Amino acid sequence: DGLTAGKLLVDSKAKEPLPSESPTLEKFVALLCEELKLRGQWAKVAAAVAAQADALGAGRDTPPLTLAATVCVLVVERHPPKEAPSSQTIAAAAGLEEKDLLETYQMQLLPHLQALLDASQEA
């Protein structure tokens, strides 16, 4: 059929096989936590918040790295480590402007704040 023919055409033109899965929000959060040196419990909490955000559909139209940075902001705000990175540091690590990060945080995560906080407490 037409769909199979289209797949064969794409496969024949691709120099490399297409990845079987694209990186998840949790993967981006894990990488960003590593970059920010948020390890142990903070990384675990960030992964739980990312999974909950994904399950809720929060930030569905937001680039995953941007959404991952907003998850890190939420975790650092609600569970501050001794040397908490600022939102400006988190934005820089994700290659974002701080104002864009904070706007995404307000628009995409705050509407789901209670569910995300619950997930962070359960981690």
C-alpha positions as CSV (number, residue, x, y, z in Angstrom):
1,D,0.0,0.0,0.0
2,G,1.0,3.7,-0.1
3,L,2.1,3.9,3.5
4,T,4.5,0.9,3.1
5,A,5.9,2.3,-0.1
6,G,6.5,5.7,1.6
7,K,8.3,4.0,4.5
8,L,10.5,2.1,2.0
9,L,11.3,5.3,0.1
10,V,12.3,7.1,3.4
11,D,14.3,4.1,4.5
12,S,16.2,3.9,1.2
13,K,17.0,7.6,1.3
14,A,18.2,7.7,4.9
15,K,21.9,7.5,5.3
16,E,21.5,6.4,8.9
17,P,18.7,4.3,10.3
18,L,16.1,6.5,12.1
19,P,16.3,6.2,15.9
20,S,13.8,3.8,17.3
21,E,12.8,6.4,19.9
22,S,13.4,10.0,20.5
23,P,14.9,11.3,23.7
24,T,12.3,11.8,26.5
25,L,11.7,14.7,28.8
26,E,13.2,12.6,31.5
27,K,16.4,12.1,29.5
28,F,16.7,15.8,28.9
29,V,16.1,16.4,32.7
30,A,18.8,13.9,33.6
31,L,21.3,15.5,31.3
32,L,20.6,19.0,32.6
33,C,20.8,17.8,36.2
34,E,24.2,16.4,35.4
35,E,25.3,19.7,33.8
36,L,24.0,21.6,36.9
37,K,25.6,19.1,39.3
38,L,22.2,18.2,40.8
39,R,22.7,14.6,41.8
40,G,21.2,12.1,44.1
41,Q,17.9,13.0,45.5
42,W,17.5,16.2,43.4
43,A,18.0,14.2,40.2
44,K,15.5,11.6,41.4
45,V,13.0,14.3,42.3
46,A,13.5,16.0,38.9
47,A,13.0,12.7,37.1
48,A,9.7,12.1,39.0
49,V,8.5,15.7,38.2
50,A,9.4,15.2,34.6
51,A,7.5,11.9,34.4
52,Q,4.5,13.6,36.0
53,A,4.7,16.6,33.6
54,D,4.9,14.2,30.7
55,A,1.9,12.2,31.9
56,L,-0.1,15.4,32.4
57,G,0.8,16.7,28.9
58,A,2.4,19.8,30.4
59,G,4.4,21.7,27.8
60,R,3.5,19.4,25.0
61,D,4.3,22.1,22.4
62,T,7.5,23.2,24.2
63,P,10.9,22.1,23.1
64,P,12.0,19.3,25.5
65,L,15.2,21.0,26.7
66,T,13.2,24.1,27.6
67,L,10.7,22.1,29.5
68,A,13.5,20.2,31.2
69,A,15.0,23.5,32.4
70,T,11.6,24.5,33.8
71,V,11.4,21.2,35.7
72,C,14.9,21.9,37.2
73,V,13.7,25.4,38.2
74,L,10.7,23.9,40.0
75,V,12.9,21.3,41.8
76,V,15.5,23.8,42.9
77,E,12.8,26.2,44.1
78,R,10.9,23.6,46.1
79,H,13.8,21.5,47.3
80,P,16.7,23.9,47.3
81,P,20.2,22.3,47.6
82,K,22.9,24.0,49.6
83,E,24.3,25.6,46.5
84,A,21.2,26.0,44.4
85,P,21.8,27.1,40.8
86,S,19.9,30.3,39.9
87,S,17.3,30.4,37.2
88,Q,19.8,32.4,35.2
89,T,22.3,29.5,35.6
90,I,19.7,27.0,34.6
91,A,18.7,29.0,31.6
92,A,22.3,29.4,30.5
93,A,22.9,25.6,30.8
94,A,19.9,25.0,28.5
95,G,20.9,27.8,26.1
96,L,17.9,29.9,26.9
97,E,17.2,33.5,27.9
98,E,16.1,33.6,31.6
99,K,12.9,35.5,30.7
100,D,11.9,32.8,28.2
101,L,12.6,30.1,30.8
102,L,10.5,31.8,33.4
103,E,7.7,32.5,31.0
104,T,7.6,28.8,30.0
105,Y,7.7,27.9,33.7
106,Q,4.7,30.1,34.4
107,M,2.7,29.0,31.4
108,Q,3.5,25.3,31.3
109,L,4.2,24.1,34.8
110,L,2.3,26.4,37.2
111,P,-1.1,25.2,36.0
112,H,-0.1,21.7,37.1
113,L,1.8,22.8,40.2
114,Q,0.0,20.7,42.8
115,A,0.3,17.4,40.9
116,L,4.0,18.1,40.2
117,L,4.7,18.9,43.8
118,D,2.9,15.7,44.8
119,A,5.2,13.8,42.4
120,S,8.3,15.5,43.9
121,Q,7.2,14.5,47.4
122,E,6.7,10.9,46.4
123,A,10.2,10.6,44.9
